[in-house]
Amino acid sequence: MEFDWNSSPFDACSLTQREIEESFEDPFAIRLLPDSPRFGAQARFFNLGASAGGVGIFSVYRTNGRQVRVLHARQFEPEERFFYQRKMDQTLAP
């Protein structure tokens, strides 16, 4: 997966580009397409994934199929951590 980091449109605060990229490589990452007319003009997607260091990251991004442009990224809120953990547990359950 190739990322477009040219003139990043946001300040990632305590997150590094590497951590954000790792969250997309997470085998348990959850990718969602929001069901809202607000995002209809230019499709935006959500990614919930963890970095290799275990930092949960919520990202909003767009893609042209080859490159990913991250528009916003931040650490998980408690509800997102719960949702991510529940989905991971369901995937790993026998």
C-alpha positions as CSV (number, residue, x, y, z in Angstrom):
1,M,0.0,0.0,0.0
2,E,1.4,3.4,-1.0
3,F,0.7,6.5,1.0
4,D,0.6,10.1,-0.2
5,W,2.1,12.2,2.6
6,N,2.7,15.3,0.4
7,S,1.5,18.4,2.4
8,S,-0.4,16.4,4.9
9,P,-3.8,18.1,5.6
10,F,-3.7,17.4,9.4
11,D,-1.4,17.5,12.4
12,A,-1.1,13.9,13.7
13,C,-0.1,15.1,17.2
14,S,1.6,12.2,18.9
15,L,1.3,9.8,16.0
16,T,4.0,9.1,13.5
17,Q,3.5,8.4,9.8
18,R,5.0,5.0,10.4
19,E,2.4,4.2,13.1
20,I,-0.4,5.3,10.9
21,E,0.9,3.2,8.0
22,E,1.2,0.2,10.4
23,S,-2.4,0.6,11.4
24,F,-3.4,0.0,7.8
25,E,-1.3,-3.2,7.7
26,D,-2.9,-4.6,10.8
27,P,-4.5,-7.9,9.9
28,F,-7.4,-7.1,12.2
29,A,-7.9,-3.6,10.8
30,I,-11.5,-2.6,10.2
31,R,-12.3,-0.6,7.1
32,L,-15.6,1.1,6.8
33,L,-17.4,3.3,4.2
34,P,-19.6,5.8,6.0
35,D,-23.3,5.7,5.1
36,S,-23.8,9.4,4.9
37,P,-24.6,11.9,2.2
38,R,-22.0,14.2,3.7
39,F,-19.3,11.9,2.4
40,G,-21.0,11.2,-0.9
41,A,-19.2,13.8,-3.1
42,Q,-15.7,12.3,-2.5
43,A,-15.8,8.9,-0.9
44,R,-14.0,8.9,2.5
45,F,-13.3,5.7,4.3
46,F,-12.6,4.9,8.0
47,N,-9.8,2.6,9.2
48,L,-9.6,1.3,12.7
49,G,-6.3,-0.5,13.2
50,A,-3.4,-0.9,15.6
51,S,0.3,0.0,15.1
52,A,3.0,-2.6,15.6
53,G,3.4,-1.1,19.1
54,G,-0.2,-1.6,19.9
55,V,-1.4,2.0,19.6
56,G,-5.0,2.0,18.3
57,I,-5.5,4.4,15.5
58,F,-8.7,5.8,13.9
59,S,-8.1,7.2,10.4
60,V,-10.2,8.9,7.8
61,Y,-8.8,8.5,4.3
62,R,-9.5,8.5,0.6
63,T,-7.9,6.3,-2.1
64,N,-7.7,6.1,-5.8
65,G,-7.0,2.4,-5.7
66,R,-3.3,2.8,-5.7
67,Q,-2.5,5.5,-3.2
68,V,-4.0,6.2,0.2
69,R,-4.3,9.8,1.4
70,V,-4.9,10.0,5.1
71,L,-7.0,13.1,5.9
72,H,-7.2,12.7,9.7
73,A,-5.7,10.3,12.2
74,R,-5.9,10.0,16.0
75,Q,-5.7,7.5,18.8
76,F,-8.8,5.3,19.5
77,E,-11.5,6.7,21.8
78,P,-12.7,4.1,24.4
79,E,-15.7,3.1,22.2
80,E,-13.5,2.5,19.2
81,R,-11.1,0.4,21.3
82,F,-14.1,-1.7,22.5
83,F,-15.4,-2.1,18.9
84,Y,-12.0,-3.1,17.5
85,Q,-11.4,-5.5,20.4
86,R,-14.8,-7.1,20.0
87,K,-14.3,-7.6,16.2
88,M,-10.8,-9.1,16.8
89,D,-12.2,-11.5,19.4
90,Q,-14.9,-12.6,17.0
91,T,-12.3,-13.3,14.3
92,L,-10.1,-15.3,16.6
93,A,-13.0,-17.3,18.3
94,P,-13.0,-21.0,17.4
